[in-house]
């Protein structure tokens, strides 16, 4: 499944929120968007956004708490 499929259930504001947050989150955590963790971040962010989350900061923090990326982080 591509990450674009997750957007089908979002409105324009939700798409913009999820896109920006997940791209930034992936960059900060050195996770490729198209890898399993990137796709999980996207799926999770869409779910949180559909549940009413509107804050980019809260959404990013929720992704981090959900995925626990520290054990997967690649060195610079």
Secondary structure, 3 states (H helix, E strand, C coil): CCHHHHHHHCCHHHHHHHHHHHHHHHHHCCCCCCCHHHHHHHHHHHHHHHCCCCCHHHHHHHHHHHHCHHHHCCCC
